[in-house]
Amino acid sequence: MNVAVKFTSYSSLAGASESVLELPAGATVADLAGLLAERFPSLFPVAERAIYLVNHRTGTRDTCLSDGDQVLMLQVLAGG
């Protein structure tokens, strides 16, 4: 299955604004994060705390992905 990933604030580290990745059926957000670490090593470990939105909904590491899903990789921000 193919999943489109938009890197948002991580695009400078990834060297691209988005990528389409092929994953096996039944893959989860954790599987996607592992593949991203392999394909885009400059993203990690910085992006290990990223928030993943799957089709505009917050995903957890256990969220199952489906063919055609759109995933946004968002940076956690804090301030005060």
Beta strands, then each sheet from edge to edge (+ up, - down):
strand 1: 2-6
strand 2: 18-22
strand 3: 51-54
strand 4: 57-59
strand 5: 70-74
sheet 1: 2+ 1- 5- 3+ 4-
end
